[in-house]
Amino acid sequence: MPDEVHLQDVIPDDLPIFYEHQLEPVATQMAAFPAREREPFMKHWAKIMGDKSINKQTILFNGQVAGNIVSWEQSGEREVGYWIGKEYWGKGIGTRALSEFLLLVSTRPLIAHVAKLNIGSFRVLEKNGFTISSQDAEEYIMKLD
């Protein structure tokens, strides 16, 4: 049976797994985003869970929680972001999850920020049709029209 990637609605039981994923030092370096302590992390996710304007999905790989993918409105633009647990990197999970997510979120353009050192995430976005919209010293802003 081939490896399966599916999206499902985020449930509270997923949050401790998301929390552990974001503690991984290499992952925080690649995301160029600091890990949160447990209480601020859970408060942040409580806000996300309560906001119906935010599209949020758990990424499952062969039935296991592999990460999350989220889309929200910021500064008048629709953004997308995802976090994949380090143990799931390099398996095509991010690419397949984003492809599935783009069927759920039809708003275009869609914007994503990616740290320049995060080549894997850059490729995930590129494979899903995102192109570089702008850049600075540390990040690319990618856009899907």
N, C-alpha and C positions, 0 to 999 in steps of 0.2 A: 504494500500500500504506500503511495507517495506521501511525502510530508504534507500536512494540511495546515493552511493558514485561514483562520476565520475571525470575523469581528463579532462582538456581542456587546450589548449594553453594559456599561460599567456597573458593578455591584459593590456594596461596601466591603465584601470579603476580598476584593481585588486590591484594595488600597494598601494593606500591609506589604503586598508583593511589590507594588509600584514604589512604595517607600524604600524597600531594600534595593531595588534597581537603581534609584537615584543616589544612593550612598556610595556606589562603586567609584573609586577615585579616577580611574581611566575614563569612565563614562562622563563624569562631570567635567573633566578636562576636554573631552571631545565635544561636549555640548556647550562648552564655555559658559556654564551655568552652575553656580554653587549648589551643593546639596543642602537641603533644609533639615532642621531638627524635626523630631517626630510631631510635636504639637503644631508648629507652623505648617508643616506639610499637610497634616490632617485638616487643619482649618482651611488651607488653600483648596484642598479637594472637596471639602464640604461646600464651599462657595461654588466650585465648578458643578458639583452634583445638583445644587439647587438652582442653577441658571439654565433655563430651558433654551436660551439662545445659543448655548455652547453645545456643539456636537461632540460627543465623547464616546469612545469605544475602547473596549479591552481587546487586545490582540491575543488570539489563542494560536499556539503552535502545537499540533497533535494533542489538543485538549488541555494544554498547560498555559497558564498566563505568561505570555512572553513580553508584554509591554502594553502601551496605550497610545492612542492617537486622538488628537483633539483639534477642533476648529472653533475659532472665536473671532469676534469683531474687535478691532483695535484701530484707533485713529482713522475711522471711516473705511478700513479695509478688512477683508476676511483673511485670517491667517490660519495656518495649519502647523502643527508640531507633533512630534511623536517621540517616544522613548522606548527603546528596546533593551531588555536586560542583556548584559554583556555575554552571558552564556549562550545567547541566541544570535549573536552577531555572525555575519558571513554565511548565512544560510538562505538569503533571499527573502527573509521574512518581512523586513521593512518595505521592500519594493512591492511585494504581493499585498501587504496590508494597506499601503497607500493607494494602490490601484483599486482595491475593493472600496476603500473609504471615499475615493473620488466619485464613485457611483452614488454614494449617499449624500455628499455635499456638492450640490450643483452650482453654487455661487462661483462666478468667475469675474474678474481675475481672483486668483487665490495666491497668497503671499507666504513664503517660508524664509526664515533666517537660518543660515547654516555657517558655523565656524569654518574658516578656510582650512584648518587642519583636519576637519572631519570629512575626509575623502569619501568614506562609505555613505554618509548621509547625503553628500553632494550627488553621488551616483544614484541613490534611491530617487531623489527628486528629478534628476536628469532623465532617468529611465521612464518616469511618469510624465514627461513632457514639460517640466519646469525649465526655464531658461534664466540666465543671469539678467536681472533687471538693473542692479547697481551693486557696488561693493565699496568697502572701506578697508583699512589695514587688517582687520580681523575677521570680517564676515562677508559672505555673499548674501544679497537679497535676491531670492529666486521667485519667479512669477509664472503662473499657469494661466494663460488667457482662455 
